[in-house]
């Protein structure tokens, strides 16, 4: 079994990330993350990765989807519910799997760590001393999972497993950010975090983004006593017992048009994960089908809107209205995902004591 953030390596050396928890019986829906230089080269200066003599490039924005569609269509698989093909890997094409928790365990046990690995260990030690969480609650993803991180500039990317552990960690990080002597700081504490950033979202300002990111607390800067200030991310992933595969090939998801609406959040229990799911009560339809007034949830596949809003907040959402139909009935949801109107999508709090 694999889950969100686990990695799949194919015979060509392509590295995929398992996406979410909804999968057909004999395959995994994925994002494509890296490809060896023998089959793909990127012009993006941020994309280069090297593993000794082996060179890889990371995919950004939609270039991975275009690459798979044009060069490796075997990794476009049927999503019966959506009635279209999406990126995924059939079990038969899996050559190797890499799990964040297993990799972290090996790194912790490694006697001779490089400077980035040592900094990661320091972060884990701080968390253990202040929250009681052990390394068993965490995993490592990104370039460190695959062994091509660069100690001079790579980030610390950690997975945290389970809702209870996520809540403990977020509380501990918030307290740490408020302590003057702490070596962990909120990445989005100041506008420096978005300085120079090319901003494409049309209904979500950079200032609004900054304010929402501040209160998520899962994005940190670690002021290493022996090295540089290192970006450190904590990625929430479900425990095995929390997972439930909702893939139902008999269901159909039908597009019902673009919608703009105000809603009240009633259930934020799945807000930390990808997809982020928010149970809602619609308040006012500003544009789009009246059926949006029957929407029961917002589903976001976009990391920008993970942990975005919380219970009892009034929110503005703009995205695709979908009707999910089955033999037993149907319901409506607003979905934020990769689509032609990507940068028009938004989910933001409009009434809360935290954001003004």
C-alpha positions in Angstrom: 0.0 0.0 0.0 1.1 3.5 -0.8 -0.3 6.9 0.3 0.2 10.6 -0.3 3.8 11.7 -0.7 5.1 8.1 -1.2 7.3 7.9 -4.3 7.2 5.6 -7.3 10.2 5.0 -9.6 9.6 3.5 -13.1 12.0 1.6 -15.4 12.8 4.8 -17.2 14.0 6.5 -14.0 10.9 8.7 -13.8 10.0 9.7 -10.2 6.3 10.1 -9.4 4.7 11.2 -6.2 1.5 9.4 -5.1 -1.3 12.0 -5.0 -3.9 11.7 -2.3 -5.8 8.7 -1.1 -8.2 8.0 -4.0 -7.0 5.4 -6.4 -8.3 2.6 -8.8 -7.6 -1.0 -7.8 -4.5 -1.6 -10.0 -2.9 1.8 -10.2 -2.0 5.0 -8.3 -2.9 8.5 -9.4 0.3 10.6 -9.2 2.2 13.8 -9.9 5.3 13.5 -12.0 8.2 15.1 -10.0 11.6 14.3 -11.5 13.1 12.9 -14.7 16.6 11.9 -15.5 18.6 14.2 -17.8 18.8 11.4 -20.4 15.1 11.9 -21.2 14.2 15.4 -20.0 16.0 18.7 -19.6 14.5 21.9 -18.1 15.4 25.5 -18.7 14.3 26.4 -15.3 17.4 27.2 -13.2 15.6 25.7 -10.1 15.0 22.3 -11.7 18.6 20.9 -11.7 19.3 18.0 -9.3 22.3 15.7 -9.2 22.9 12.4 -7.5 26.6 11.9 -8.0 27.1 11.5 -11.7 23.4 11.2 -12.3 21.5 14.3 -13.2 17.7 14.9 -12.7 15.4 17.7 -13.4 12.3 18.7 -11.4 9.1 19.5 -13.2 7.3 22.8 -12.5 3.8 24.0 -13.2 2.3 22.1 -16.2 5.5 20.9 -17.9 5.3 17.5 -16.2 1.8 16.9 -17.5 2.8 17.9 -21.0 5.9 15.7 -20.9 3.9 12.6 -19.8 1.1 13.3 -22.3 3.5 13.7 -25.2 6.3 11.3 -24.4 5.0 8.6 -22.0 1.2 8.2 -22.5 1.4 4.9 -20.7 1.4 7.0 -17.6 -2.0 8.6 -18.4 -4.6 6.3 -16.9 -8.4 6.3 -16.8 -10.2 8.2 -14.1 -13.6 6.6 -14.5 -15.2 9.1 -12.1 -14.0 12.1 -14.1 -14.3 10.3 -17.4 -10.9 11.3 -18.6 -7.2 10.4 -18.3 -5.0 11.7 -15.6 -1.3 11.1 -14.6 -0.9 7.7 -12.9 1.2 4.6 -12.7 -0.1 1.1 -13.2 1.2 -1.4 -10.6 2.9 -3.3 -13.4 5.1 -0.3 -14.2 6.4 0.2 -10.6 10.1 -0.7 -10.4 10.7 0.8 -6.9 8.8 2.6 -4.2 10.3 5.0 -1.7 8.5 5.8 1.6 9.3 9.0 3.6 9.1 7.3 7.0 11.5 4.5 6.0 14.0 7.0 4.5 13.9 9.2 7.6 14.5 6.2 9.8 17.6 5.3 7.8 18.8 9.0 7.9 18.4 9.2 11.7 20.4 6.1 12.1 23.2 7.3 9.8 26.3 8.1 11.9 28.0 10.4 9.4 25.4 13.0 8.4 26.0 16.0 6.1 25.2 19.5 7.2 21.6 19.4 5.9 20.9 16.0 7.5 22.3 17.2 10.8 20.1 20.3 10.6 17.1 18.1 10.0 18.1 16.0 13.1 18.3 19.2 15.1 14.8 20.2 14.0 13.5 16.8 15.1 15.3 17.0 18.4 13.7 20.4 19.1 10.2 19.1 18.2 10.7 16.0 20.4 11.8 18.2 23.4 8.9 20.7 23.0 6.0 18.5 21.8 6.8 14.9 22.8 6.6 13.8 19.2 9.2 11.3 18.1 10.8 10.8 14.7 8.4 7.9 14.2 5.7 10.4 13.6 7.6 11.9 10.6 9.0 11.1 7.2 11.2 13.0 4.7 10.2 13.9 1.2 11.6 16.0 -1.7 15.2 15.8 -2.8 16.4 14.2 0.5 14.0 11.3 0.0 15.7 10.6 -3.3 19.3 11.2 -2.3 20.0 14.2 -4.5 19.7 17.0 -2.0 22.4 19.7 -1.9 23.5 20.6 1.7 24.3 24.2 0.5 20.8 25.1 -0.7 18.2 22.3 -0.3 15.3 22.7 2.1 14.2 20.4 4.9 11.0 18.7 3.8 9.3 16.6 6.5 6.0 14.6 6.5 4.0 14.5 9.7 1.6 11.6 10.0 -1.8 11.7 11.6 -4.3 14.4 12.7 -3.4 14.2 16.4 0.3 14.6 15.6 -0.4 17.4 13.2 -2.4 19.3 15.9 0.4 18.9 18.4 3.0 20.0 16.0 1.1 23.1 14.9 0.5 24.1 18.5 4.2 23.6 19.3 5.4 25.6 16.3 3.0 28.5 17.1 4.5 28.7 20.6 8.0 28.4 19.2 7.4 31.2 16.7 6.3 33.5 19.6 9.4 32.8 21.7 12.3 35.2 21.2 15.0 32.6 21.8 13.6 30.0 19.4 15.5 28.9 16.3 12.3 28.1 14.5 10.5 31.1 12.9 7.3 31.5 10.8 8.5 31.6 7.2 5.6 34.0 6.4 6.1 36.3 9.4 7.2 39.2 7.1 6.8 40.3 3.5 10.3 39.1 2.8 8.9 35.6 2.1 7.0 36.9 -1.0 9.4 39.6 -2.1 10.1 39.3 -5.8 7.5 36.6 -6.3 5.7 36.7 -9.6 2.0 36.9 -8.6 -0.5 35.3 -11.0 -3.6 34.8 -8.9 -6.4 37.2 -10.0 -8.7 37.1 -6.9 -6.2 36.5 -4.2 -3.6 39.2 -3.5 -0.1 38.6 -2.3 -1.0 40.2 1.0 -4.0 38.0 1.5 -1.8 35.0 0.7 0.8 36.1 3.3 -1.8 36.4 6.0 -3.3 33.0 5.3 0.1 31.4 5.2 1.1 32.9 8.5 -1.5 31.1 10.5 -1.0 27.6 8.9 2.3 27.4 11.0 3.6 24.4 9.0 6.1 26.6 7.1 9.1 27.4 9.1 12.6 28.9 8.9 15.2 27.0 10.9 18.1 29.2 12.1 20.8 26.5 12.2 23.6 27.3 14.7 26.1 25.7 12.3 24.8 26.6 8.9 22.4 28.9 7.1 18.7 29.7 7.6 16.9 26.8 6.1 13.3 26.6 4.8 11.5 23.8 6.6 8.1 22.5 5.6 5.9 20.0 7.5 3.6 18.2 5.1 0.5 16.6 6.8 -0.3 13.1 5.6 -2.9 10.7 7.0 -2.1 7.7 9.2 -3.0 4.3 7.7 -6.0 4.0 10.0 -7.3 7.4 8.9 -7.2 6.6 5.2 -10.3 5.7 3.2 -10.3 5.1 -0.5 -13.4 6.8 -2.0 -12.6 5.8 -5.6 -15.9 4.5 -7.0 -15.8 3.6 -10.7 -19.7 3.7 -10.8 -19.8 7.3 -9.7 -19.6 10.1 -12.2 -18.3 13.7 -11.7 -20.0 16.2 -14.0 -18.9 19.7 -14.5 -21.7 22.3 -13.9 -19.9 25.5 -14.6 -18.0 28.3 -12.8 -19.2 29.6 -9.5 -18.5 32.4 -7.1 -20.0 32.2 -3.7 -19.8 32.9 0.0 -20.1 30.0 2.5 -19.6 29.1 6.1 -17.1 26.4 7.0 -18.7 23.6 9.1 -16.1 20.8 8.9 -12.3 21.5 8.6 -11.2 18.0 9.8 -9.6 17.2 6.4 -8.2 20.7 5.8 -4.5 19.7 6.4 -4.4 17.1 3.6 -4.3 16.9 -0.1 -7.0 17.0 -1.2 -8.2 19.5 1.4 -11.9 19.0 2.1 -14.1 21.6 3.8 -17.7 20.9 4.7 -19.7 24.0 4.1 -23.0 25.7 4.3 -23.6 28.0 1.2 -24.6 31.6 2.2 -24.8 33.5 -1.1 -24.3 32.7 -4.7 -22.6 35.7 -6.4 -22.2 34.2 -9.8 -23.0 30.8 -11.5 -25.6 28.2 -11.2 -28.2 28.3 -8.5 -27.4 24.7 -7.8 -24.3 25.9 -6.0 -26.6 26.7 -3.1 -26.8 22.9 -2.6 -23.0 22.4 -2.4 -21.9 20.4 0.6 -18.2 20.8 0.4 -15.2 22.5 -1.1 -12.4 20.2 -2.4 -9.0 21.7 -3.1 -6.1 19.8 -4.8 -4.0 23.0 -4.7 -1.4 23.3 -2.0 -2.0 27.1 -1.8 -5.4 26.3 -0.2 -4.5 23.6 2.3 -5.3 24.6 5.9 -6.7 27.7 4.3 -9.9 28.2 6.3 -11.3 26.9 9.5 -14.6 26.1 11.2 -17.2 28.9 11.6 -15.3 31.2 9.2 -17.1 32.9 6.4 -15.2 32.3 3.1 -15.2 33.4 -0.5 -14.6 30.6 -3.0 -14.4 30.7 -6.8 -14.0 27.5 -8.8 -15.7 24.7 -10.7 -19.0 23.5 -9.5 -19.3 19.7 -9.8 -22.1 17.2 -9.4 -21.1 13.8 -8.1 -23.7 11.3 -9.2 -24.2 7.6 -8.4 -27.0 5.0 -8.2 -27.9 6.1 -4.7 -28.1 9.9 -5.4 -26.0 12.9 -6.0 -24.4 15.9 -4.3 -22.6 19.1 -5.4 -19.1 20.3 -4.6 -16.9 23.3 -5.5 -13.5 22.1 -6.7 -10.1 23.9 -6.9 -7.7 22.1 -9.2 -5.5 22.2 -12.2 -7.6 23.7 -15.0 -7.5 26.4 -17.7 -8.7 29.0 -15.2 -6.2 28.0 -12.5 -5.3 31.5 -11.4 -8.9 32.7 -11.1 -9.5 30.1 -8.4 -9.5 31.2 -4.8 -10.5 30.2 -1.3 -10.1 32.8 1.4 -11.5 33.9 4.7 -13.6 37.0 4.7 -14.7 37.1 8.3 -12.4 35.9 11.1 -10.7 37.3 14.1 -7.3 36.2 12.7 -7.4 37.7 9.2 -8.5 41.3 8.6 
